[in-house]
Amino acid sequence: MIIFPNAKINVGLYVTEKRNDGYHNLETIFLPIPLYDALELTPAVSALLSIHGSEVPGASTDNLVWRAYKLLQQEYPNRIPSLAIHLLKQIPMGAGLGGGSADGAFMLRLLNTTFELGISDERLEQYALQLGSDCPIFIRNKAAFATGRGELLTDLPLSLQGYSLQLVCPQLHISTTMAFGQMKPRPAPFDLRQLPQLPITEWKHYVQNDFERTIFPHFPELEQIKQALYAQGAVYAAMSGTGSTVYGIFPKGEKAREAIFSKYKTYLLDL
């Protein structure tokens, strides 16, 4: 029993309002991308989670995969047995690519299909929201316009087929508290739902990630990476989420080759 959780990027990210509950309202597009972790279940006498391939901060019981397992096991105690859960990490942690959220959401999906629980996608999204605001997108796992905290999703006919995506992943820790704490919300300057009708060559004139305004001054090398991607031929480049990954979209098969990228972990993905 194995499944392959995939990452996402944000195309555009606007922080539009501070909410009374302490969260912020957002407008963004979530776009799944073909960069994968691996998640496997095997029968076990007692439940355990083992994580391979990357150092994951915190206790394994804090991991979203484990929380997803315990969440559904409490709901279906006679259907879900003790399991050995093996997670192989390939998606960089803390990189704005949603790897942890994907793992948790895909765990819900895997338990649902493996043990034939019959949970609808709508209900799975509700369970996923208990894990985190950007977990529900990985239940439907297709391009979507997101509002609210990122959990209110509308499918969007957006495809980057025919392009390549280059991810540049510096090993930087960016505090989400810092990123949001310095943010001044504003109305979205562009309606991201119009993006499928806008030529990708025009995106850089309209589509922004608001967190670049608060994060780039503290981490100038991220802005240098973005500008280098454009200089090397990217048709669009931006930071994903609150970082630290910066991505460039290129004509298929092309990528940035400047020496600046050799010191970072990079991925080239065909979309």
C-alpha positions in Angstrom: 0.0 0.0 0.0 1.9 3.0 -1.3 1.1 6.5 -2.5 3.2 9.4 -3.8 2.4 12.8 -2.3 3.3 15.6 -4.7 4.3 19.2 -4.0 2.7 22.5 -5.1 3.7 26.0 -6.0 1.8 29.2 -5.5 1.2 31.3 -8.6 0.4 34.7 -7.1 -0.2 35.2 -3.4 -2.1 38.2 -2.0 -2.6 38.9 1.7 -5.9 40.8 1.6 -7.1 41.1 5.2 -6.3 40.4 8.9 -9.0 38.3 10.4 -10.5 38.5 13.9 -9.3 35.0 14.7 -5.6 36.0 14.1 -5.3 34.4 10.7 -5.2 36.3 7.4 -7.4 36.1 4.3 -5.5 35.2 1.2 -6.0 34.9 -2.6 -3.7 32.5 -4.4 -3.5 29.8 -7.0 -2.3 26.4 -5.9 -0.7 24.4 -8.7 0.3 20.8 -8.1 3.8 19.9 -9.5 5.5 16.5 -10.2 7.9 16.4 -7.2 7.1 13.5 -4.9 7.5 12.0 -1.5 6.6 8.3 -1.0 4.3 7.0 1.7 3.8 3.3 2.4 1.7 1.4 4.9 2.4 -2.1 6.2 0.6 -4.2 8.9 2.2 -4.0 12.3 1.7 -5.2 15.9 2.0 -1.6 17.1 1.8 1.6 15.2 4.9 3.6 14.3 6.0 6.2 11.8 9.5 6.1 10.3 10.8 9.0 8.2 13.7 8.7 5.8 15.6 10.9 3.4 15.4 14.2 5.3 15.6 15.5 8.9 12.1 16.4 10.0 12.0 18.8 13.0 9.9 17.8 16.0 8.6 14.5 17.3 7.2 12.0 14.7 3.9 12.2 16.6 3.7 15.9 15.5 4.0 14.9 11.9 0.9 15.5 9.8 1.0 11.9 8.5 0.8 10.6 12.1 -2.0 13.1 12.9 -3.9 12.1 9.8 -3.6 8.4 10.8 -4.8 9.1 14.4 -7.6 11.3 13.2 -9.2 8.6 11.0 -8.4 5.8 13.4 -10.4 7.6 16.1 -13.3 8.0 13.6 -13.0 4.3 12.4 -11.5 2.4 15.3 -12.7 -1.0 14.0 -11.6 -0.4 10.4 -8.1 0.9 10.7 -5.6 -1.4 12.4 -2.1 -0.7 13.8 0.2 0.2 10.9 3.9 0.7 10.2 4.0 4.0 8.3 7.1 4.7 6.2 7.6 8.2 4.8 10.4 8.9 2.3 11.0 12.6 2.0 12.1 14.1 -1.4 10.2 17.4 -1.2 12.4 19.9 0.7 11.0 20.9 4.1 10.1 24.5 4.9 10.4 25.5 1.3 7.0 26.8 0.4 6.2 23.6 -1.6 3.6 22.1 0.8 5.4 18.8 1.3 4.2 18.3 4.9 0.6 19.2 4.0 0.7 16.9 1.0 1.9 14.0 3.2 -0.9 14.5 5.6 -3.6 14.8 3.0 -2.4 11.9 1.0 -2.3 9.8 4.2 -6.1 10.5 4.5 -6.6 9.4 0.9 -4.5 6.3 1.3 -6.4 5.2 4.4 -9.7 5.9 2.8 -8.9 3.7 -0.3 -6.9 0.9 1.5 -9.6 0.3 4.1 -12.6 1.1 1.9 -14.0 3.7 4.3 -16.1 5.3 1.6 -15.3 8.9 2.6 -16.3 11.4 0.0 -13.8 13.9 -1.3 -15.8 16.7 0.3 -15.5 15.0 3.7 -11.9 14.3 3.2 -11.3 18.0 2.6 -12.9 18.7 6.0 -10.7 16.2 7.7 -7.7 17.7 5.9 -8.6 21.2 7.1 -8.2 19.9 10.7 -4.5 19.2 9.8 -3.8 22.6 8.2 -5.1 25.4 6.0 -3.3 24.2 2.8 -4.0 20.5 3.2 -7.4 20.4 1.4 -5.9 21.3 -1.9 -4.1 18.0 -1.9 -7.3 16.1 -1.7 -8.6 17.4 -5.0 -4.9 17.8 -6.2 -5.5 20.0 -9.2 -5.1 23.7 -10.0 -7.4 25.8 -7.9 -8.0 29.4 -6.9 -7.9 29.6 -3.1 -9.4 32.2 -0.7 -10.0 32.4 3.0 -7.0 30.9 4.9 -6.3 29.0 1.7 -9.0 26.4 2.3 -11.8 27.8 0.1 -11.1 26.3 -3.3 -12.5 26.8 -6.8 -11.1 24.6 -9.6 -9.3 26.6 -12.2 -8.5 25.5 -15.8 -4.8 26.4 -15.6 -2.2 24.2 -17.3 1.5 24.8 -17.8 1.9 21.8 -20.2 4.7 22.5 -22.6 6.8 24.4 -20.0 9.5 23.3 -17.6 9.7 24.4 -14.0 13.0 25.1 -12.3 12.9 25.1 -8.5 15.8 26.7 -6.6 15.8 25.7 -2.9 18.2 27.6 -0.6 18.5 26.1 2.8 17.0 29.1 4.6 14.6 29.1 7.5 12.0 31.7 7.1 9.8 32.4 10.1 6.1 32.4 9.1 5.5 34.7 12.1 8.0 37.2 10.7 6.5 37.0 7.2 3.0 37.6 8.4 3.9 40.0 11.2 5.4 42.6 8.8 2.7 42.2 6.2 0.3 45.0 5.5 -2.8 43.5 4.0 -4.2 45.1 0.9 -6.9 44.3 -1.7 -5.6 42.0 -4.4 -4.3 44.1 -7.3 -5.2 41.4 -9.8 -8.0 38.9 -10.1 -6.1 35.6 -10.2 -9.1 33.8 -11.7 -8.3 35.6 -14.9 -4.9 34.0 -15.1 -5.8 31.2 -17.6 -6.7 33.9 -20.1 -3.5 35.9 -19.6 -0.5 34.9 -21.7 2.2 33.5 -19.5 4.6 36.1 -21.0 2.5 38.8 -19.3 2.3 37.2 -15.9 5.3 39.1 -14.5 3.4 42.4 -15.1 0.4 41.4 -13.1 1.0 38.4 -10.8 2.9 38.9 -7.5 3.6 37.2 -4.2 3.0 39.7 -1.5 5.5 37.9 0.8 8.4 39.0 -1.4 7.8 42.5 -0.1 8.5 41.4 3.5 11.0 38.5 3.0 13.3 39.8 0.3 14.7 42.7 2.4 15.7 40.1 5.1 17.0 37.5 2.6 18.3 39.4 -0.4 19.8 36.3 -2.1 16.2 35.2 -2.8 15.6 38.3 -4.8 19.0 37.7 -6.6 17.8 34.2 -7.5 14.6 35.5 -8.9 16.3 38.1 -11.0 18.9 35.6 -12.2 16.1 33.2 -13.3 14.6 36.1 -15.4 18.1 36.9 -16.8 18.5 33.3 -17.8 15.3 33.2 -19.8 12.4 32.4 -17.4 9.1 33.7 -18.7 7.8 34.0 -15.1 9.6 33.7 -11.7 8.4 34.1 -8.1 8.8 32.8 -4.6 6.4 30.0 -3.6 4.4 30.6 -0.5 6.4 32.2 2.3 9.6 30.6 0.8 12.3 29.8 0.6 11.9 28.2 -2.8 12.1 30.5 -5.8 10.9 29.0 -9.1 11.2 29.9 -12.7 8.9 28.8 -15.6 10.8 28.2 -18.8 10.1 26.9 -22.3 10.1 23.1 -22.2 13.6 21.7 -21.7 15.3 25.0 -20.9 16.6 26.1 -17.5 18.9 28.7 -15.9 22.5 27.7 -16.1 24.2 30.6 -14.3 26.9 29.6 -11.7 24.8 31.2 -8.9 22.5 28.1 -8.9 25.3 25.5 -8.4 25.3 26.1 -4.6 21.6 25.4 -4.2 19.5 22.3 -4.4 17.6 22.6 -7.7 15.0 20.6 -9.6 14.0 20.7 -13.2 10.5 19.4 -13.8 8.5 19.0 -17.1 4.9 20.2 -16.6 
